[in-house]
Amino acid sequence: MSAPRIAVTGMWSNRIHGLRFDGSAVAAAVLRAVVRAGGEPLTLFAEGASPLVERLRGFDGLLVPGGADVDPGRYGQDPHPATATADSPAQDAFEAEAIAAALALGIPVLAICRGFQLLNVERGGTLVQDLPEASPHRDGVHEVRLEADSALASVLGAAAVPVSSYHHQAVDRLGEGLRAVGRAPDGVVEAVELPAAELLAVQWHPEDTAADDPQQQALFDWLVERAAAGTGSDGAAERVRGIGERVGA
Ligand SMILES: N[C@@H](CCC(=O)NCCCC(=O)O)C(=O)O
C-alpha cells in the first residue's frame, strides 16, 4: 500500500550557503512533517512540460511552503524597497497555477507563509509590502486567535495557539471568497479558509515546531489524511497512521 503522494512546490536558489552550484530550496522540516504524517512528499518545480492540472494527476495533495516575496505587480503595486521577490520570475505563476489546479482537481491544499500570501493575491487580494521594523511578525513567537467554528480551530483543537512567525509582509485586502479564521493580537490576518474547498492556509511556520508539537504537526496530518480520504481506498486513514508510526520520522 503506497502512502498518499503530496506535491510540494520547490524553488531553485543560488543562495544556499557554501554550495558551488544552484540548489533547490524546500525546508527539510516541511518534508519531514509530511513524512511523519504518513505522506510521500515529492517536489515539483516551475519547469514542466505540461500544465499543472496534468502534472498534479496522480497526486493526492498539494503543499505550497514559505519563500520569497510575491511580485507586487501581481497585486497592482510597485515594489517597496524591502520587497525581495523569488530568484525565478516564473515561481509566482507556477505556484499560483498549482493552487488553482489542485482546487480544480479537488485535492487538499496546505499553504504556508508565502503560499498563504500568494493564495490571497491570486484571489484578488493585496499585501502590505513591509511591516514596521519592530513588528512581532518578523522573527518570533506570537499568539493567533482562531474563529471557533473554523475547520482550522477543529484541526488545531484550540481557540488560540502560539505560532512561529517569520515574515515582513502581510495580508492587506482579503482575497475574494477567502474567510479570515485566524488573527494575531494586532489584527494581522494569520489564517484563511476557502469555504467548500479542502484548503487551509496559515501565515506562520508550523514546520518550525511540528517535530515536538503535535498541535502544529496536526496541520500536516490533516493534509495527508484528507489526501488519503481522497484516494477513496477504505481504511486509508488507518493505513496512513500505520505508515507514520512505522516511519517514526
Ligand atoms: N516573503 C514573505 C513570506 C515569508 C516566508 O515565507 N518566509 C519563509 C522564508 C523561507 C523560510 O525560512 O522558510 C514575507 O516575508 O512576508
The ligand as an ORCA input file, in Angstrom:
! r2SCAN-3c Opt
* xyz 0 1
  N       8.455     36.568      1.950
  C       7.258     36.671      2.623
  C       6.886     35.286      3.073
  C       7.679     34.832      4.213
  C       8.107     33.412      4.160
  O       7.524     32.554      3.515
  N       9.193     33.202      4.884
  C       9.877     31.960      4.856
  C      11.184     32.095      4.185
  C      11.824     30.803      3.962
  C      11.875     30.026      5.254
  O      12.769     30.338      6.039
  O      11.068     29.128      5.429
  C       7.360     37.612      3.835
  O       8.460     37.786      4.333
  O       6.313     38.131      4.229
*
